[in-house]
């Protein structure tokens, strides 16, 4: 079993808020394909990073979507990531997967 997390920014690269309809669309797509999801949408998480050791800190408000999958279809996820990057006007959207054991 894998836990797949999608980190989507609240604002695009120009600082415009991403349309709520896009977040609802992601929820619908994931629920339809995987039979359910968890979406952390009420209080956006904050991501902080540095582009390089000398660069200033950058931050994003993000919404996190999670699904559990038996089989990790890497090609589908890579295609979906590229689609999300286009839709959310991002250079890169983070989609990460981790092995998990249900207790």
WOCORJO-V143711 format. One record per residue. RES is the residue in three letters. SS is DSSP state (~ for helix, > for strand, _ for the rest). PHI is phi in degrees with one decimal (none if undefined). PSI is psi in whole degrees, 0 to 359 (none if undefined). Layout:
RES | SS | PHI | PSI
RES | SS | PHI | PSI
This chain:
UNK | _ | none | 141
UNK | > | -122.6 | 144
UNK | > | -102.5 | 120
UNK | > | -107.7 | 129
UNK | > | -118.5 | 136
UNK | > | -115.2 | 125
UNK | > | -105.8 | 109
UNK | > | -111.0 | 133
UNK | > | -74.1 | 146
UNK | _ | -74.4 | 330
UNK | > | -119.9 | 144
UNK | _ | -78.9 | 182
UNK | _ | -64.9 | 340
UNK | _ | -93.1 | 3
UNK | _ | 88.2 | 7
UNK | _ | -86.1 | 140
UNK | > | -66.7 | 133
UNK | _ | -68.2 | 139
UNK | _ | -62.3 | 136
UNK | ~ | -58.4 | 330
UNK | ~ | -61.0 | 329
UNK | ~ | -69.4 | 321
UNK | ~ | -66.3 | 319
UNK | ~ | -64.9 | 324
UNK | ~ | -63.5 | 316
UNK | ~ | -60.5 | 315
UNK | ~ | -57.3 | 314
UNK | ~ | -64.4 | 315
UNK | ~ | -61.0 | 314
UNK | ~ | -69.1 | 318
UNK | ~ | -62.2 | 319
UNK | ~ | -66.0 | 314
UNK | ~ | -74.2 | 322
UNK | ~ | -112.7 | 359
UNK | _ | 83.0 | 4
UNK | _ | 163.1 | 170
UNK | _ | -166.0 | 167
UNK | > | -120.3 | 131
UNK | > | -123.3 | 125
UNK | > | -98.0 | 91
UNK | > | -117.0 | 343
UNK | > | -70.1 | 315
UNK | > | -128.1 | 97
UNK | > | -53.0 | 141
UNK | > | -74.8 | 162
UNK | > | -117.4 | 127
UNK | > | -103.1 | 137
UNK | > | -130.9 | 136
UNK | > | -156.6 | 168
UNK | > | -117.1 | 137
UNK | _ | -69.8 | 325
UNK | _ | -152.4 | 176
UNK | _ | -63.9 | 333
UNK | _ | -97.4 | 348
UNK | _ | -76.5 | 157
UNK | _ | -75.6 | 164
UNK | > | -71.1 | 145
UNK | > | -119.0 | 149
UNK | > | -140.1 | 157
UNK | > | -137.8 | 143
UNK | > | -88.3 | 131
UNK | > | -129.6 | 156
UNK | > | -111.6 | 137
UNK | > | -112.0 | 130
UNK | > | -112.5 | 138
UNK | > | -129.1 | 140
UNK | > | -136.3 | 153
UNK | > | -107.1 | 132
UNK | > | -132.5 | 143
UNK | _ | -71.9 | 307
UNK | _ | -110.0 | 133
UNK | _ | -94.4 | 103
UNK | _ | -87.0 | 90
UNK | ~ | -61.2 | 322
UNK | ~ | -64.1 | 315
UNK | ~ | -61.4 | 315
UNK | ~ | -65.1 | 322
UNK | ~ | -64.9 | 318
UNK | ~ | -64.1 | 318
UNK | ~ | -65.0 | 320
UNK | ~ | -59.7 | 315
UNK | ~ | -61.9 | 320
UNK | ~ | -63.5 | 316
UNK | ~ | -64.9 | 322
UNK | ~ | -60.6 | 320
UNK | ~ | -68.1 | 310
UNK | ~ | -64.7 | 324
UNK | _ | -98.0 | 7
UNK | _ | 53.3 | 56
UNK | _ | -123.2 | 147
UNK | _ | -68.9 | 323
UNK | _ | -152.3 | 133
UNK | _ | -108.6 | 135
UNK | > | -88.6 | 123
UNK | > | -124.9 | 122
UNK | > | -127.9 | 152
UNK | > | -130.4 | 143
UNK | > | -137.2 | 143
UNK | > | -65.3 | 143
UNK | _ | -142.5 | 156
UNK | _ | -122.1 | 123
UNK | _ | -79.4 | 127
UNK | _ | -96.4 | none
